[in-house]
Amino acid sequence: MSKTAIITGANKGIGLAVAKDLIAKNYQVILACRDTAKGKMAEEFLGSNAVFLELDLSKPSSINQFVNQINSDYSEIDVLYNNAGLIYRDFELTEEGYESMIAVNYFGSFRLALMLLENLHRSSGRIVQVTSLSMYLARTFNISGLHSKDSFSPSSRYNFTNLLRSMFAIELENKLKKTSISVSAAHPGVTKSRQSRPYEVKKIKKSFYTYFSTNINTGIAPIIRAIEDESITADLVYAPKLIGIYGEPTLMRHNKLVYNQELRDKLWSYTANELNLNI
């Protein structure tokens, strides 16, 4: 019997490559993408086992509509892969007044996961939370003034959102221990994600990262392990073995701040109150 997976941000890059891998294993994959034209292009590229549904993680109305559609059309979701995110985005506020990277990378994952719990529980499903090598660059935890331009920089904010993603994965697992839902975390290292597009890629524009990044298959391998391994825990993150960039996937520790229970409690309480959403 085929399984059903939701992948956010599945129109290109890691998300598209993971979708392609799962479809080859007889999954039906829901491509949850913000851009309709790109989502439909990915759907056509991947074939009949791919279904595009519009999802803008910066907008609660879009998340609500998406969840309602999923619950109407699918009785059991086996995998939710929270992949979508903004990278190094200049300061911008969403319609709710949230800084955009916090809104999409962290709040979006929190909202979507919690709103799909009942569906995932019916299938003993799994939530896979993407994070990033950049989480190790986050040195402090401070959630005051998150949506102010004061002391904001695109790089430090991106690093911080990935710290929050890792903290969320561990705390979500803790809160779901009495359910049938499992939670894992993974990061792809530094990957030539431009290799993965819903069309033939003839040439990749070079950047600083091109010279040490790995191919797309190395990048998706930790995510596939996080989806498929039977025995998993969000306490460790699936990542490429050598310095988190090269080699076969293995399990590594998160940033040390992630293991601070007091900080995780503070983050969960803040988020639940801010979004009016809890377990």
ZAMARGU-4260 file (C-alpha; in steps of 0.2 Angstrom, whole numbers, plus 5000, padded with zeros to 4 digits):
<rodrens>
0) 5000/5000/5000 | 5007/5017/4995 | 5011/5030/5008 | 5007/5049/5007 | 5020/5063/5011
5) 5018/5081/5012 | 5034/5091/5007 | 5034/5110/5009 | 5044/5120/4997 | 5044/5105/4985
10) 5045/5114/4968 | 5064/5115/4968 | 5080/5110/4977 | 5081/5098/4991 | 5062/5097/4992
15) 5060/5093/4974 | 5074/5080/4975 | 5066/5071/4990 | 5049/5071/4982 | 5057/5063/4966
20) 5065/5049/4978 | 5049/5046/4987 | 5039/5044/4971 | 5051/5031/4965 | 5047/5022/4981
25) 5028/5022/4977 | 5024/5037/4988 | 5010/5049/4983 | 5018/5066/4987 | 5009/5083/4990
30) 5019/5097/4984 | 5015/5111/4996 | 5022/5127/4987 | 5019/5146/4988 | 5021/5149/4969
35) 5007/5142/4959 | 5016/5142/4942 | 5032/5133/4949 | 5021/5121/4959 | 5012/5116/4944
40) 5028/5114/4934 | 5035/5103/4948 | 5019/5092/4948 | 5020/5090/4929 | 5039/5086/4930
45) 5036/5072/4944 | 5021/5064/4936 | 5005/5057/4942 | 5010/5053/4960 | 5013/5071/4963
50) 4999/5083/4968 | 5002/5102/4969 | 4993/5112/4983 | 4996/5130/4986 | 5003/5134/5003
55) 5011/5151/5009 | 5018/5148/5026 | 5019/5167/5030 | 5000/5168/5029 | 4988/5159/5042
60) 4974/5160/5030 | 4984/5150/5018 | 4989/5137/5031 | 4971/5135/5037 | 4965/5132/5019
65) 4979/5120/5015 | 4975/5110/5031 | 4957/5110/5027 | 4960/5103/5010 | 4972/5090/5016
70) 4959/5084/5029 | 4946/5083/5016 | 4955/5074/5003 | 4967/5063/5013 | 4962/5053/5029
75) 4980/5048/5033 | 4996/5057/5030 | 5011/5046/5033 | 5025/5060/5032 | 5026/5078/5035
80) 5043/5085/5029 | 5044/5103/5034 | 5057/5109/5021 | 5052/5126/5015 | 5061/5141/5022
85) 5068/5158/5018 | 5087/5161/5017 | 5096/5177/5021 | 5081/5188/5017 | 5081/5206/5020
90) 5071/5213/5035 | 5052/5212/5030 | 5036/5210/5040 | 5022/5198/5036 | 5004/5203/5036
95) 5003/5198/5054 | 5018/5209/5058 | 5031/5195/5060 | 5048/5196/5053 | 5047/5185/5038
100) 5061/5172/5041 | 5054/5169/5059 | 5036/5168/5051 | 5040/5155/5038 | 5055/5145/5044
105) 5049/5143/5062 | 5031/5149/5065 | 5026/5140/5048 | 5033/5124/5053 | 5025/5125/5071
110) 5008/5129/5064 | 5007/5116/5050 | 5014/5102/5061 | 5002/5105/5076 | 4987/5107/5064
115) 4990/5091/5056 | 4993/5080/5071 | 4976/5072/5071 | 4978/5066/5053 | 4996/5060/5056
120) 4991/5051/5072 | 4979/5040/5062 | 4993/5034/5051 | 5006/5033/5065 | 5015/5046/5054
125) 5031/5055/5055 | 5036/5074/5056 | 5053/5077/5048 | 5060/5095/5053 | 5073/5102/5042
130) 5087/5112/5050 | 5103/5118/5044 | 5122/5118/5047 | 5120/5136/5051 | 5111/5132/5068
135) 5129/5130/5075 | 5132/5148/5072 | 5119/5154/5083 | 5128/5158/5100 | 5114/5165/5110
140) 5095/5163/5113 | 5085/5179/5114 | 5067/5180/5108 | 5063/5197/5113 | 5061/5210/5099
145) 5061/5196/5086 | 5050/5207/5074 | 5060/5223/5076 | 5073/5229/5064 | 5085/5233/5078
150) 5100/5222/5078 | 5093/5212/5063 | 5105/5205/5050 | 5099/5192/5037 | 5113/5179/5041
155) 5111/5180/5060 | 5092/5179/5059 | 5093/5164/5047 | 5105/5155/5059 | 5093/5158/5073
160) 5078/5152/5064 | 5087/5135/5062 | 5091/5135/5080 | 5073/5137/5084 | 5068/5123/5071
165) 5080/5111/5080 | 5073/5116/5097 | 5055/5114/5090 | 5059/5096/5084 | 5065/5090/5101
170) 5051/5098/5111 | 5038/5092/5099 | 5044/5074/5101 | 5044/5076/5120 | 5026/5082/5119
175) 5020/5068/5107 | 5028/5053/5117 | 5011/5047/5121 | 5005/5047/5103 | 5009/5036/5088
180) 5018/5051/5079 | 5037/5051/5078 | 5048/5066/5075 | 5065/5067/5067 | 5077/5081/5062
185) 5089/5082/5047 | 5100/5095/5038 | 5107/5093/5020 | 5124/5101/5023 | 5129/5113/5010
190) 5122/5106/4994 | 5122/5111/4975 | 5103/5113/4976 | 5102/5121/4960 | 5105/5104/4952
195) 5087/5100/4957 | 5075/5109/4946 | 5059/5104/4937 | 5068/5105/4920 | 5085/5101/4913
200) 5099/5110/4922 | 5113/5114/4909 | 5124/5126/4919 | 5125/5130/4937 | 5129/5148/4941
205) 5145/5148/4953 | 5145/5156/4970 | 5157/5155/4985 | 5148/5140/4991 | 5150/5130/4974
210) 5168/5126/4978 | 5164/5116/4994 | 5146/5111/4992 | 5141/5093/4988 | 5129/5085/4975
215) 5110/5084/4978 | 5111/5066/4982 | 5122/5069/4997 | 5111/5083/5002 | 5095/5072/5002
220) 5102/5057/5010 | 5100/5063/5028 | 5082/5068/5024 | 5078/5051/5017 | 5086/5042/5032
225) 5075/5054/5044 | 5060/5048/5034 | 5063/5030/5033 | 5073/5024/5048 | 5062/5014/5060
230) 5071/5019/5076 | 5073/5038/5077 | 5074/5052/5089 | 5074/5071/5086 | 5088/5072/5100
235) 5100/5070/5086 | 5101/5077/5069 | 5104/5067/5053 | 5118/5075/5043 | 5132/5071/5031
240) 5146/5062/5041 | 5161/5073/5038 | 5160/5090/5046 | 5141/5090/5042 | 5145/5093/5023
245) 5152/5077/5015 | 5149/5058/5016 | 5135/5047/5020 | 5122/5052/5033 | 5125/5049/5051
250) 5118/5056/5068 | 5125/5071/5076 | 5121/5082/5090 | 5112/5099/5088 | 5119/5116/5094
255) 5122/5114/5113 | 5108/5127/5116 | 5095/5115/5109 | 5097/5104/5124 | 5093/5117/5137
260) 5076/5112/5143 | 5072/5129/5151 | 5075/5138/5134 | 5064/5125/5125 | 5050/5128/5138
265) 5052/5147/5135 | 5052/5145/5117 | 5036/5134/5116 | 5027/5145/5128 | 5031/5160/5118
270) 5026/5152/5102 | 5010/5144/5108 | 5004/5161/5116 | 5009/5171/5100 | 5000/5159/5088
275) 4986/5154/5100 | 4990/5136/5096 | 4996/5122/5107 | 4994/5103/5110
</rodrens>
